[in-house]
């Protein structure tokens, strides 16, 4: 039933004739690789076009992606028709399926309708003009089929528009409300056809959202932020909120700011720039492309920059870890495995008394000790002024960098092998804190200290790694010390 529903949906959204003429995108060996080329700024007649073409060919031949996405500002000179024909021919010669989103400069040289008319004549083009009754052109959703022939991932191509006339509202236009309504409808249809489970998705557009600024200012922003600013619209139309609400889009990829190529997490969703591709474009970054590799059946992807000189270090979703950390951090060794058989559970000591800091727990009155499956405050006999210390051995499955978090009201800290990893201390309402630690595979000592002062109580402890999606600590990896 699931496969039948999805195939019917494909016919409804894309049209059977169009789908028959275009490449069908599929996972290969459970992976699907995309090369994002952005800000090509192809100017017909310029000798720099040869340099841009050489960059594109070098990336395609080194990485062998299954799709190329051109995320705007593709042809920015006259004669534009000839420029687009040459760009199209480049991907045809490489036998590379490609998709296109519009940038703010593209329509300055050729109408969007004329551009998509040219694109749709190519047997290697993936996409459509999209519904003409909504803002922009080229808005479409492209499925990536899995090993069983059903959609396993979605690619949203969205026109971020170009300029708006009311100077009070800033320079750049934004994704319009009718486009957002269109996205929500597509997302809901695919979710319903997938037994009410959102399909993993990524989105491409040209102009960054206002939320990119939060990523740029975050200490874990990974990559270059050389512009010193995010050239987004002044108006936030709510596309990011819609995507968070629909729970399908894992990441959005844009262009526009040539000296930015960073990636980072914002409220669980990745926001990333591509790497500027065009030799004619301004900016100091080495020309290249961003690569995105999706995993079949998983809400997971890896992404990295590739230039003709090779790959740069990767960044991983959903852990937000990166290859630099994997190579540079000091790894804590595993402790020797106890001779006796390990017993599942977490040892705890329960206290009562007033605390304002975790260090004050030791001065409180110890009430009882015992063992529980996972760290929990559900069995605390009072609502306020109590504390716990949890101790366990945690089984780390493979060498790597791990992110731990606590979500607590009030204070909490988490230590691995005596090293503080998470500091969520102090009296406060429910909030999250996190930290990273590099661990060798095997057993490590886990200690968590928590206190509840008054007015509300909460505790959740979780982890993630490059290969482990974030989740609360499972009982299966916790053993009594």
QUIWO-V12156 format. One line per field, one symbol per residue. ss: DSSP state (@ for helix, = for strand, . for the rest). phi: phi as a letter, one per 40 degrees, with the letter a starting at -180 (. if undefined). burial: + if it has 9 or more other ideal C-beta (glycine too) atoms within 8 Angstrom, else -. A space follows every 10 residues. Layout:
ss=???
phi=???
burial=???
This chain:
ss=.@@@@@@@@@ @@@@.@@@@@ @....=.=.. ========.. .=.....@@@ @@@@@@@@@@ @@@...==== =...=....@ @@@@@@@@@@ @@@....=== =....@@@.. .@@@@@@@@. ....=..... .........= =====..... =======... ..=...@@@. .=....@@@@ @@@@@@@@@@ @@@......= ====...... .@@@@@@... .=..=..... ........@@ @@@@@@..== ====.....= ..====..== ===..=.... .......=== =====..... =======..= =...===... ==@@@@@@.. ==..=..... ...=.===== ==.....@@@ @@@.====== ==........ .....===== ======...= =========. .=====..== ====...... =========. .========= ==.....=== =====..... ==..@@@==. .
phi=.ccccccccd cccbgccccc cbcccacbfg bbbbbcbbfc fcbdgccccc cccccccccc cccfccabbc cgfcbbaccc dccccccdcd ccccfbdabb bcbccdccba cccccccccc cccbcbhacg cccbcgagca bbcbccccgb cbabbcbbcc gbbbcccdcg cccbcccccc ccdcccdccc cccbfgbccd abbbaccccc cdcccdcccb dbhcbccgab ccccbccgcd ccccccgbcc abbbbgcccb acaacbfgbc bacccdbccc cchbcdcaac bbbcbcgbca abaabbbdch ccccbbbccg cacccdcbcc cccccdcdcc ccbchbcbbb bbicbbadcc dcccccbaba bbcadabccc cbcbfaabbb bacbcccaci cbbbbbbaac cabbbbfgcc bbbbcgcacd abbaabacbc chcbcbbbba bbcafgaaab baaaadbbcc addcccbbbc c
burial=-++-++++++ +-++---++- -+--+++--- ++++++++++ ++++---++- ++++++++++ -++-++++++ +++++++--+ +-++++++-+ ++-+-+++++ +++++++-++ -+-+++-+++ -+-+++++-+ ---+++++++ ++++++---+ ++++++++++ ++-+-----+ -+++++-+++ ++++-+++++ +-++---+++ ++++++++++ +++-++-+-- +++-+++--+ +++--++-++ -+++-+-+++ ++++++++++ ++++++--++ ++++++++++ +---+-++++ ++++++---+ ++++++++-- --++++++++ +++-++--+- -+-++----- -+-+++++++ +++-+--+-+ +--+------ -+-++-+--+ ---+++++++ ++++++---+ ++++++++++ ++++++---- ++-+------ +-++++++++ -+++++++++ +++---+++- ++++++-+-+ +-+-+-++++ -
